[in-house]
């Protein structure tokens, strides 16, 4: 809806309701309010992208502020500056006239200045008998004073976002370096496992980093890279524990056999009870619970589990375990199967396993049998949740991309 028009160097420019609202707001500044014009300019510079401004727009704003004689913009003062285009071009470092007019229009559209046009469209000031400016026509800087707090808040958010982005990039770089070193060390030392496949996963993650990544890109890849690092550490820890157990068992066996070299009694216990005790010492594997993965990554990989949490959300590990009990019953997993999983994996990871099964329930014929199989493999040290969670994260990411592109995921 048009409410009128104003004269601009381009001709008659429509006066929109938004522009009218900004002009009214500029006239309703709190009494006594004042602000350092260069501080507001710095805030506007920080918030440039949020305001939709370009660097040349800031150069023009800087030139306009330089024509205001005082450092502070004050309510009640005459805040209209009236330089000619020629003067503005000089202070804007020789900017082309067409470029100057375009960026003046941007500043008006962004609500940082307001045009105060004379009858003939010229910029000038009328003075009274005392030599003071009585009326001026040009560019009113009142909107800058009126929006000082808003601009400061936007600038703070931009600075915080920039700092968070820089920190996320640093964390991703550190995580990438850690994963690369761990994979190289595992390969050089001949650790058990398909490290070529792990390296391929690492290369795939690195290859997905865009040339100019967004915060969302960095966050998603960092989550997966951290998960890969945890999975590698889990594998290496399990192998380290296995080797330690073998060494301890060998020393224990040697100690029992050599505690009395002259006697055959120690090699042939007199009762089944003693022999059982000896076998228990030498053959019992050391089963440590799997490391729990970050809850945020689990919920991101298994979004369906949130529907069964208290109030339809999962905000803590307790919520996840409560939701897993509900899903366990819904999938037909027996209480004993779930309890065995909790004993083998730990209650948190058992809940994660149930969440993963829920995500793939349409592909699993017997969830209860599947969970028991995972439990047995965990007890043998042959299973880790890391690859499962990574596969779900990748799958969910691909589905989101397809949905964003308007492709059906069914």
N, C-alpha and C positions, 0 to 999 in steps of 0.2 A: 504494500500500500504506500503510495506516495503522498507526502504531506506538503510538497513544495519542491523548490530546487534552489541551488546556490550557484553562483558563477565561479568557475575554476578556469585555469589556463587551458583546459580541454574544452571549455564551453559550459553548458548548463549541466550540472551534476545533480542527480536525484537526491533529495533530502529524505532519508529513510527514517522510520520510527526509531531504529537503533541509534542513529546519529542524534535525533532529537533527545532521546533519553540520556545520552552522554552529555549533551549540552546542559540539560537540566541538572544532572548530577554535578557538573562542574560549577554550577551557580549555587549549589547547596553545600558548600564546604563548611566544616565545623569552624566556628568562630575562633580566631587566634591560632589556627593551625599553621605550621610552617615546616619546611623541610629543606635540607641541603640539596640543591638542584643536581649536583654531581653525584651524590649518593643515589638519587633516584635514577640518574642516567646509568650508573653501574648496575643497578638492579634490572633496569630494562635491557641492558646488554646481556646479562646472564639469562634473562627470560626471553631472549630474542626468538628462539625457535617456537616457544609456546605462544608468543604473540604473532607469529607469522611474519617476522621482519627479516630483512636481509642486512648485510653489513653496510651497504650504501644507505639504507634507511637510518641506521644508527649514526652514520656520518652526517646526514642532514639534520637529525635531531640534535647532535652535538653542536652543529653550526647555529641552529635556532637558539639553543640555550646560551650560547656565547654572546648573543645579542641582548640578553637580559642583563642589565648592569649589576644586579646584586647576586650574592652567592645563594641566599635563601629565597625560596618561593613562599610568600606569605598570603594568607587569606586577607582579603580587603585591599591588597596592593594591585596596581595596574600590571597585569600579567600578559598583556598583548605585545608581541614584538612585530615589527613591520619592515624587515629588510627587503630590498628588491631582490629579484632573482639573480642579478649580476653580483650583488654583495654575498648572497648565499653560495653562489658558485665558487667565489674566491675562498670562502671559509670552508667549503666542502672539498678543498684541494683540486679545484679545476674540473669538477664533475660536469658532464655534458648537460645542457639545458633540458633536453627531453628526459634524461635520467633523473634530474632534480625534480621535475614536475611529477614524474611517476612515483617517486619515493615520498614526496609530500602527500600525495594521495594515499599511499600506504599508511602513513602516520595518522592521517585523518580516519581512515577505515579501522585502524587498530584502536582508536579512541585515546591516543596520546596527545593530540592537539585538536583544536577546533578552529575552523576558519571564521573570522569576523570580517565580512566583506563590506566594503563601502558601496555607495550607489553606483560608482563607475568601475568597481572591481579593483581599484588601486589600493596600495597599502601606504598608509600615512597616519600621522597623528595631529590632532588639533590641540593647541595650547591655550590656556587662559591668560588673563592679564598678568598673572604672577609668574608666567613662564612654565607652569606645571602642565603636564599632559591632561587634558580634559576628556578627550575621546581618541581612541586609536583603532585602526583597522588593519588587520593582518592575521597573525596566528596566535591564538589564545593558548597559553601553557597551563591553564587551570586544571585540565584533566590529569596532568602529571601530578599536581599537588593532591587532587582528590583521590587518585589511585595509588598513592605512595605506599600504603600498607599492603595493598593487594600485590603490587609489583615486588615488594620485599619478600612476601610469602612465596610467590611463584619462583623468585630467584633462589630462595633457600631450598625449595623442592628440587629445582634443577641441579643445584650444586650437590645435594644429597644423592640424587639419582646418578649423577656423573661419578661421584665417589664410589657408590655401590657397584656401578658398572666396571670401574677400574679395578676394584677389589675382586670382583667375580672373574675378570680376565686374568688377574694375577693368580688366583686360586686354581683356575683351569690350567694355566701354564705350569704351576708347581705340581698339580696332580698328573698332568701329562708326563712330566719329567720323572715322577715317581714310578708310574706304570711302566714307562720305557725301561728304566733301570731294573725294576723287578723282573720284567720279562727277559731282559738280557742276562741277568744273573742266573735266572732259572735255567735258561738254555745253556749257558756256559758251564754250569755246575751239574748239568745232566739230571735235573729234578724230574720226577715222574710226572707224566701228564702230556696232553696234546698242546704244547706251548705254541705251535704254529697256528692253531685255531685261535688261541687267546690273542696272539699277535695280530691275526687277521681282524679280530673284533676291535682291537686298538686302532689299527689303520683305518677301519671303517668309520670309527668315531671321529678321528682326526680329519678324515676326508669330508665329514659333514659340517665342519666349521666354515661358515660363509666368509667371503673376503671382507665384507663389512657386516659383522654380526650385530644383532640386536641383543638386548638384555635377556629376552626370552630364549634366543638361540644359545647364548652362553650358559644360562641356567639349566636348560634341558641337557645339554651335552656334559656339563659339569656333574649333574646328578648321575648320569650313566658312567662317566669316567670314574667318579668316586666309588660307584658300585663295582666297577671292574677291578679297581684297586683293592677293595675289600675282599672280593672273590679270590684274587691272586694271593692275598695275605692269608685267607682261610686255607687255601690249598697248601701253601708253604708251611703254615702252622701245623696242619694235620700230618704232613710228611715229617716235619721236625719232631712232633710228638711220637709218631710211629717209630722213627729211628731211635729216639730216646728210650722208648719202651723196650725195643730190641736190645739196646745196650744194657739197660738195667736188668732185663731178664737174663742176658748172657752172664753178667757179673753175679747175679743171684745164684744161677745154676752153678757157676764156677765156685762160688763161695761154699755152697752146700756140699759139692763134691770134694772140695779140697780142705774142708775144715778138719778132717781127720784122715789123712792119706793112708794110714796104716789099717784102718778099719773098713770092713765091707758093710757094716750095719747101717751106716748113713745112706748107702746106695740102695739098700733093700729095707725099707721101713717095715716094722713088725706088724702094722695094722693098716687096714684100708683107710681109717680116719687120717692117719699121718700121711699116707700117700696122697689122699685127696687134698690135704693142706699143701703138699709140695706142688701138686699140679696147679692149684689155685694161685700160688705165688708166681709160677713161671709162665702161665698162659693167659691170665686175665688181661684183656686189653684196657687201656686207659681211655675212657669215653668222656670227653669234655663237650658241653653243650655248644652248638653252633653259635657263632657271633650273630647278634641281632642286627638287622639292617635299619637304617633311619626310617622312622615311621612315615615321614612325608613321602619318601620314595616308594614305600610299600603301598600307601593309599593311591599314589599316582599310577602305580603299575596295576593295582587291583581296585579300580574305582567302585565296582559293584558292592564291595563289602560295606561301604559307608551307608548303604540303604538299610542295613541291618543293625547299625549301631544305635546307641541310646539317642532318641530324638532324630534319627535318620542321619547321623554324622559320626565320624570317628576322629576324636581329637586327642586321644591318649592311647597308650598301650592297653590300659584297662578296658577302654571302649572297644578296641580291636578284639581282645580276648572274649568279651561278652558277645560281640557280633559273631565271632567264630563258633561259639556254642550254639547260637541260633541256626547258623548255616549248617553246622554239623548235623543237627537234627533234621533240617530240611532236606539235606542231601542223602539222608539214610545212613550216615556213618555212626557206627555203634559207639557208646560211651567208652568201652574198653579199648577200641582202636584209637580213639582220640587221646585217651589217657596214656597209652603206650607211646604215641607220638610226642606228647608233652614230656614224658620221661626221657625219651631219646634225644629230642631236639631242644627241649626247654619250652615252657608255655608260650613265650612270645613267638618263637619260630614255628611252633605247631599252629598257632593262629594264622601266621603268614602262609603256611602250607595250605590250610583250609581256604584262605582267601584266593590263592593261586588256583586251587581246584575249582572254586566257584567261577572264576574267569573262564575256565576251559571245561565247564560242566557239560556243555553240549558235545564235547569230543571224548568224554570219559564214560565208559559203560558202568563201572562200579566204583564210585568215589571212595567207598570204605576199603575195598581191596587195594585201590591205588594208594591210599594213605598208608595202609599197612606195608605195602611194598617200599614206599619212601622211608618208612620207619626202619625197616630191616636194612636198607641200603645206608641209612644214617648210622646205624649201629656198627656197620662194617667199615665206616669211613669212606663210603663210595658216593655220597650225595651231598650237594650243597645247594642252597636256595638261590645263590647268586645268578647262575645262568638262566634260571626260570624267571626271576624278576626282570633281568635284562631283556629277555625275549618278550615279556609282556609289555615292558616299557616301549620297546621298539614297535611292537604290534599296535599298541594304543596310539603311538605317535603317527604311524602310517594311516590309521583310520581317521585321526583328526585332520590330517592333511587332505585326505580324500573328501571328507565332509566339507572342509573349507573350499575345496575346488568344485563342489557340487556333484561329486561322484558318490553313488550309492555304495554303502559298505556291506549290504546284506548279501 
